[in-house]
């Protein structure tokens, strides 16, 4: 069960990333929105894809019953992930003197693992 959840979590992560890029391209290239605005709106769209994918496919059985509290916890988990990405990159640059790409790669591996645990046990956990 755990391995299946991890695989499905990865698939949803890829799907949300692709949705983010597709919506960004539509808003920026086709509609002509300002790039930061297009990126922000597409990030919101990707977050919705991620929420519903995790809610109904990754953690479906354990995430029964919709609640505002669960949606709020998911939003908090997204904030934790964003801050963690920034903190890891900052530490790689300023504490360890590493190349920015090294920090980005470290964050790409660390943050999803952390997000999986937060979502599995707190956002979509049995007591959630």
N, C-alpha and C positions, 0 to 999 in steps of 0.2 A: 504494500500500500504506500509506504513512504517513498520508494523509488518511483512509483507511478506518479505520485504527487509532484515530486521533483521534476520529472520529465514534463508533465503537463504545465507546471509553473514556467519552465523554460520555453515551451511552445507559446504560451500566452505572452511571455516577455518579448519574444521575437515578433509575434503578431501585433502587439501594442507598439513596438518600435517601428514596424512597417506602416502601421496606421498613422503614426506620428509623421513619418516622412511623407506619406502620400497626401495627407491633409495639408501639411506644410507646403508641399509643391503646388497643390491646388490653390491654396490661399495666396501664396507668394507669386508664383509664375503665371497663374491663370487670372486670378482676381486682382492681383497687384497690391495686396496688403503690405504694409511696412513689415520687414522681416521679423523684428522682435515680437510684434503683435501676432503675426502668423504663427510663429513658433510657440508663443504662449497659448494660443487657442488650440493648436494641434496637440500640445502637451495635455491640455484638459481632455481633448477627445481620446488620446491614448490612455489617459487615466481611467476613463469610463470603460474603454475596451478591456483594460486590465482588471478593473473591479468586477465586471460581469463575467469575464473569463474565469477569474479565480473563484468568484462566488458560486457559479453554476457548474464549472468543469473541474477545476483543480481541487477545491475543497467542498464540493457540492454536498455530500452527505453530512459533513460536520458543520456546514454553514446554513443549516435549515432555518428558515424564518428570516424575513427581512427586518431590519431595524435601523433607525436613525443613528443609534449608537455605533452600530457596525460601520456604517458609512463614514461617520466621524472618525472612528479608529483607523479606517483605511486612509482617510485624508491625512491623519497624523503620521501614519506609517510612510506615506509618500514624502511628507516633510522631513521625517527622520532620514529617509534614503537620500534626499537632495542635500541635506546638511552633511551627511556622512560622506557623500561623494566629494563635496567641497573640502571637508576637513582632511580627508585622505590625500587629496591633491595638494593642499596647503602643506601638510606634514612632509610629503615626499619632496616638495620644493624647498621649504624653509628649514625643516629640521634635519633632513637627510641629504639635501643637496642633489636630489635625483632629477633626471630629465622629466619634464611635464608628462610626456607620454608614458613613462614608467608609473607615475602616480595615477594617471587615467586608467591604465591597465590593471593596476592593483585595485582601484575602486570598482572596476567592472567585474572583478572576481569576488571581492569582499562584500560589496553592498547587496547584490542579489541573494547571497547566502543568508545574510542578516535579514533581509526583507522576507525571505521565505520563512524563517523562524518566527519573525514578528507576526506575519500573516497567518501562519499555521496555528500558532498557540494563542495569539491575542485577538487579532481581527476576526478570524473565522474559526476560532477554537470552540470546543463543545459548550463552554460556559459563556461564549460571546453573545 
